[in-house]
Amino acid sequence: MNSFSFVLSLLVVGSYANPLNFPGAKQEPNRRVPNPCMTLEGTVCVFPFKYGDKEYTQCTYDSSPTPWCATKVDANGTVITNNWGDCANTQTSACPVEDLTKATCTAVTGETCVFPFRHLGIVYNKCADVSITGIDNNQAWCATEVTTGGEHIDGK
Protein backbone atom coordinates (compact mmCIF):
# COMPACT_ATOMS: atom_id res chain seq x y z
CA MET A 1 0.00 0.00 0.00
CA ASN A 2 1.49 3.32 -0.96
CA SER A 3 1.47 6.32 1.39
CA PHE A 4 -1.34 8.07 -0.51
CA SER A 5 -3.67 5.07 -0.08
CA PHE A 6 -2.73 4.77 3.57
CA VAL A 7 -3.56 8.46 4.32
CA LEU A 8 -6.79 8.21 2.34
CA SER A 9 -7.87 5.12 4.31
CA LEU A 10 -7.15 6.92 7.61
CA LEU A 11 -9.28 9.87 6.52
CA VAL A 12 -12.17 7.63 5.53
CA VAL A 13 -12.02 5.57 8.75
CA GLY A 14 -11.68 8.72 10.86
CA SER A 15 -14.68 10.32 9.22
CA TYR A 16 -16.86 7.28 10.00
CA ALA A 17 -15.70 7.22 13.62
CA ASN A 18 -16.98 10.73 14.28
CA PRO A 19 -20.24 11.49 12.46
CA LEU A 20 -19.86 15.23 13.09
CA ASN A 21 -16.75 15.21 10.89
CA PHE A 22 -18.23 13.09 8.12
CA PRO A 23 -17.57 14.80 4.78
CA GLY A 24 -20.65 16.77 3.74
CA ALA A 25 -22.34 16.50 7.16
CA LYS A 26 -23.46 19.75 8.74
CA GLN A 27 -21.75 20.48 12.01
CA GLU A 28 -24.44 21.47 14.51
CA PRO A 29 -23.58 22.77 17.94
CA ASN A 30 -24.52 20.58 20.88
CA ARG A 31 -28.02 21.76 21.84
CA ARG A 32 -29.66 20.92 25.11
CA VAL A 33 -33.42 20.82 25.03
CA PRO A 34 -34.58 22.56 28.21
CA ASN A 35 -37.23 21.05 30.41
CA PRO A 36 -40.60 22.69 29.84
CA CYS A 37 -42.35 24.61 32.59
CA MET A 38 -45.10 22.42 34.00
CA THR A 39 -47.91 22.84 36.51
CA LEU A 40 -48.12 20.67 39.62
CA GLU A 41 -50.76 18.65 37.72
CA GLY A 42 -48.31 17.98 34.85
CA THR A 43 -49.77 20.37 32.25
CA VAL A 44 -47.34 22.42 30.15
CA CYS A 45 -47.40 26.17 30.84
CA VAL A 46 -48.06 28.55 27.94
CA PHE A 47 -45.88 31.68 27.64
CA PRO A 48 -46.36 34.49 27.01
CA PHE A 49 -49.87 34.94 28.40
CA LYS A 50 -51.98 37.93 29.31
CA TYR A 51 -53.84 38.29 32.59
CA GLY A 52 -55.61 41.48 33.52
CA ASP A 53 -53.77 44.25 31.74
CA LYS A 54 -50.30 42.63 31.88
CA GLU A 55 -48.39 40.16 29.72
CA TYR A 56 -46.32 37.50 31.48
CA THR A 57 -43.33 35.55 30.18
CA GLN A 58 -42.85 33.61 33.42
CA CYS A 59 -44.87 32.28 36.33
CA THR A 60 -46.54 35.05 38.29
CA TYR A 61 -47.75 35.72 41.82
CA ASP A 62 -50.45 38.07 40.47
CA SER A 63 -53.61 37.50 42.58
CA SER A 64 -52.07 34.38 44.16
CA PRO A 65 -49.72 33.44 47.02
CA THR A 66 -48.29 30.70 44.76
CA PRO A 67 -46.66 31.26 41.36
CA TRP A 68 -48.94 30.17 38.51
CA CYS A 69 -49.09 30.09 34.71
CA ALA A 70 -51.62 29.80 31.91
CA THR A 71 -52.23 26.36 30.39
CA LYS A 72 -54.45 27.64 27.55
CA VAL A 73 -54.80 31.07 25.97
CA ASP A 74 -57.27 32.55 23.50
CA ALA A 75 -56.37 34.04 20.10
CA ASN A 76 -55.31 37.28 21.85
CA GLY A 77 -52.97 35.43 24.21
CA THR A 78 -55.22 35.97 27.23
CA VAL A 79 -55.46 33.13 29.75
CA ILE A 80 -58.76 31.26 29.34
CA THR A 81 -60.82 31.10 32.54
CA ASN A 82 -59.93 28.04 34.66
CA ASN A 83 -57.04 27.12 32.33
CA TRP A 84 -54.13 27.79 34.66
CA GLY A 85 -52.10 25.91 37.25
CA ASP A 86 -49.57 26.35 40.02
CA CYS A 87 -46.03 26.19 38.62
CA ALA A 88 -43.85 23.23 39.53
CA ASN A 89 -40.10 23.40 40.01
CA THR A 90 -38.93 19.80 39.91
CA GLN A 91 -36.33 17.70 38.09
CA THR A 92 -38.62 17.55 35.05
CA SER A 93 -40.02 21.09 35.19
CA ALA A 94 -38.05 24.30 34.98
CA CYS A 95 -40.33 27.27 35.53
CA PRO A 96 -39.09 30.85 35.48
CA VAL A 97 -40.77 32.76 38.30
CA GLU A 98 -41.04 36.52 38.72
CA ASP A 99 -38.54 38.01 41.13
CA LEU A 100 -40.03 39.21 44.39
CA THR A 101 -37.32 41.75 45.05
CA LYS A 102 -37.94 43.31 48.39
CA ALA A 103 -38.74 46.98 47.93
CA THR A 104 -37.70 49.49 50.54
CA CYS A 105 -40.14 52.14 51.67
CA THR A 106 -41.68 53.33 54.88
CA ALA A 107 -45.24 53.54 56.18
CA VAL A 108 -46.84 56.81 57.28
CA THR A 109 -45.81 55.87 60.83
CA GLY A 110 -42.16 55.77 59.73
CA GLU A 111 -41.89 52.00 60.08
CA THR A 112 -40.31 49.99 57.25
CA CYS A 113 -42.72 48.15 54.95
CA VAL A 114 -42.41 44.37 54.70
CA PHE A 115 -42.58 42.89 51.16
CA PRO A 116 -43.91 40.59 49.97
CA PHE A 117 -46.91 40.35 52.28
CA ARG A 118 -50.20 38.52 51.90
CA HIS A 119 -53.60 40.05 52.65
CA LEU A 120 -56.85 38.14 52.08
CA GLY A 121 -55.00 35.54 49.99
CA ILE A 122 -53.31 38.02 47.63
CA VAL A 123 -49.54 38.58 47.63
CA TYR A 124 -48.44 42.21 47.46
CA ASN A 125 -44.96 43.28 46.33
CA LYS A 126 -45.74 46.97 46.64
CA CYS A 127 -48.15 49.15 48.61
CA ALA A 128 -51.78 48.04 48.39
CA ASP A 129 -54.74 50.27 47.64
CA VAL A 130 -57.52 47.92 48.76
CA SER A 131 -59.75 49.03 51.61
CA ILE A 132 -58.61 48.08 55.09
CA THR A 133 -59.79 49.06 58.56
CA GLY A 134 -58.00 52.15 59.83
CA ILE A 135 -56.90 53.39 56.39
CA ASP A 136 -58.78 56.06 54.46
CA ASN A 137 -60.26 55.05 51.09
CA ASN A 138 -57.78 55.13 48.19
CA GLN A 139 -54.80 55.58 50.52
CA ALA A 140 -51.97 53.17 49.75
CA TRP A 141 -50.74 51.08 52.66
CA CYS A 142 -48.27 48.28 53.39
CA ALA A 143 -47.65 45.67 56.05
CA THR A 144 -45.08 46.61 58.67
CA GLU A 145 -45.28 43.25 60.40
CA VAL A 146 -46.22 39.79 59.08
CA THR A 147 -46.75 36.28 60.43
CA THR A 148 -44.18 33.56 59.77
CA GLY A 149 -46.34 32.65 56.76
CA GLY A 150 -46.07 36.18 55.35
CA GLU A 151 -49.65 37.14 56.27
CA HIS A 152 -50.33 40.83 57.08
CA ILE A 153 -51.11 41.39 60.78
CA ASP A 154 -54.10 43.69 61.20
CA GLY A 155 -53.12 47.02 62.72
CA LYS A 156 -49.44 46.57 61.78
Salt bridges, closest charged atoms under 4 A:
GLU28 OE1 - ARG31 NH2 3.67
GLU151 OE1 - ARG118 NE 2.98
ASP154 OD1 - HIS152 NE2 3.87
